[in-house]
Amino acid sequence: MPAKKPKMSPHNATIKRDANKLKKENFNVMAAIPQFPEPPPIGSQKRKIDLFAQKRNKIIMREYQTPADEAASKEQISSYKRSAAQRRRYGKKVDFEVIEVPEK
């Protein structure tokens, strides 16, 4: 009998769902899950956002948070917001979102 695959966490399942949707819309998608290339490092601390997608001048940046992540990630979110603002200055249309994901 084949071994069962471990169940994907709600956090990763949400990333996968959104990444696949954007891929179908012809975005170049990078995501912090094994099925996709790694997103580019952001900021001086080389942080990895959960989902980064680009199509021409449109960029989508998404960070997915569970309630346990919230307190620890304020600095990380600030770094992503600065990165989005900087990309806008270079003429890109950037959509940055923090998406709340329930733990179960």
Secondary structure by P-SEA (a helix, b strand, c coil): cccccccccaaaaaaaaaaaaaaaacccccccccccccccccccccccccbbbbcccbbbbbbbbccccccccaaaaaaaaaaaaaaaaaccbbbbbbbbbbcc
